[in-house]
Amino acid sequence: MIPVQYRDPETEEILERRYEDGTPSIGARVKIGFGEFEVLYRWRCVPTSCIVYVRRAAVRRWEQVAA
């Protein structure tokens, strides 16, 4: 388990901090709070911690139909 910080790429705001089994891959979708975000890039990933920049994921077509 390594500590991961999820950050907004424009404001550097820390959206969430949590422990993960591994670092999320670029392009992966992660849940932060009640939203879904897409991993843009990782920065300073070392075996003991990682900073991950994310953006809000686009709503999928089937989610729009269900709403």
Secondary structure by P-SEA (a helix, b strand, c coil): cbbbbbbccccccccccccccccccccbbbbcccbbbbbccccccccccbbbbbccccccaaaaaac
